[in-house]
């Protein structure tokens, strides 16, 4: 099984969390938007979990979608990115910082 590798070329804090600005995080997320529709699907979210080194990508992808997709359409849209940021900070070892 081949995995798409998309490295995280960002600083890592003392506690091991990857640090992004909101703009960097959004840009990084869109690298996983394989169908280029501007939204993150459940399968794309699983790839994001894998890229962060996360285990249980199917479960975390489902939990992330439930947490972020407030309108229930099966995608994380631009207006729901803030929900995905909160999920990533809580579950994926990501820290959003202000520059």
N, C-alpha and C positions, 0 to 999 in steps of 0.2 A: 504494500500500500504506500503510495507516494504522498508526501505532505508538502504543501506549499510553504516555503520558508520565506518569511518576511521579518527581517531582524528588527530589533528594537535598538536603534542607535541613539539612545538618550541617556542622560545621566542617571545614576542609581544612587539613592540616598543611603545614609548610614544604616538604615534599617532594612535595606535591600529592595525597597520599592522603586520602580521605574518612574521617573518624573517627566511630565509633559506639561506644556501650557495647553489651554483649551484648544487653541488653533492647531498646535502640533498633534494633539490627540485626534481631532476631527480629521486632519489630513491623513494620519496613520490609519484610522478606521476605514477611510475610503479606499485604501490600498486593497482591502479585502472585499470591496464591492465588485465582485467578479462579473456581474451582469451590467454594471455601469448605469444602474437606474437611480443612483443617489440615495438608496435606502440600504439598510442592513437586514438581511433575512436571517432566519434561524440557522441555516447551514453556514452562512458567512460568519455569524456570531460564534459558532463552534470553532471555526478556523481561528478567530481572534483569541478564544480561550486557549487553544493549542499553542498559538504563537507566544503567549505570555508564560508558557510553561505550565499552564494549568492542567490538572488532572480532571477526569470525569467531564470531558468537554460536552458530551451530549446532555448530561444533567445540568451543568452550569449554563450551557447555551439555552436550554429550556427555561431555567430560572431567570437568566438575564433577559430573555424575551418577555417573560411574564412581568418582570420588574419594569422594563423600559417601554414596552408596547402598550401604551395606555388606551389607544383607540381600538385595539384588538384586530388590526388588519394583517397581522403576521409579519410586519416589518417595523424597524425602527427608522422613523422619518426624521427630518431635520428638527422638527418641533419637539421630538422626543429624545434628542441626543443628551440633554441634561440628565434624564433618567438613566441612560446608559453610562454616563460619566459616574454617577453615584454608584451604580452597580460595579463598575470597573474598580473604583476606589475601595469598595468594601470586599470584593470577592476575587479580584485579579491581581492584586499587588501593584496597583497603579496609583500614583499621586499626581493630582493636577495642581500646578503651581502658577503663580502670577509672575510675569516678568515685566 
